[in-house]
Amino acid sequence: MALITKNPNFRQAEATILEGFATAATAVISDNLQRLPGSLGLQPFHAKGGIMVGTALTVRTRPGDNLAIHEALEQVRPGDVIVVDGGGDLSRALIGEIMVNIAIWKKAAGLVIDGAIRDVDAIAGLGMPCFARGVTHKGPYKDGPGEINVPVCIGGMVIQPGDIVVGDQDGVVSFSQEIAVDLLKAVQAQEVREAAIIKSIHEGTYKGAYGKPATAAE
């Protein structure tokens, strides 16, 4: 029996959709998903700035074992986000500097690891978006088993292969390609509303919750 079950990659999201979400904050996306989906407990370990956006290539592996991730790196396409369900285990690092460099060479869009990583100083300087639950210097097993392109749970959020994944300094959110067009329109409309509110605050014309001009104390 194969140690790693490999399923075909899902079709990638259209470039114009990904470009639209590349400037969208996860908080605004979450607002327009009824504030329901979103991972908990993951932290960004890359340098600040920029938004991760791409199509999910999902991996499920046993805690502390990264054989399936190595196999996924052979399968990843430019623009994919490698999403790893490691069960939230922090006993062993699932990726480090070398694997992140491979992901960069393969032109992946980012990594989301529900588990631990290592080589965090090096990863911070590589420019590849990388989200994880924690850090340990201890290396992984490489025995399997694991699965590629199956539904995974990342910090309480279910991600399907082919979902669009967006990450920024606030965290990670995902959604299906089927709702992406309508969601992007709603997100962009909220961004316009919020920009108008911020402009009115600076101009002193913002109306507070009770319909009177807001003061600095509010």
Salt bridges, closest charged atoms under 4 A:
ASP31 OD1 - ARG35 NE 2.69
ASP65 OD2 - ARG62 NH2 3.43
GLU71 OE1 - LYS6 NZ 2.70
ASP80 OD2 - ARG77 NE 3.01
ASP114 OD1 - ARG133 NE 2.56
ASP143 OD2 - ARG62 NH2 3.53
GLU147 OE1 - ARG60 NH2 2.54
GLU178 OE2 - ARG11 NH2 3.57
GLU203 OE2 - LYS199 NZ 2.54
GLU218 OE2 - LYS212 NZ 2.69
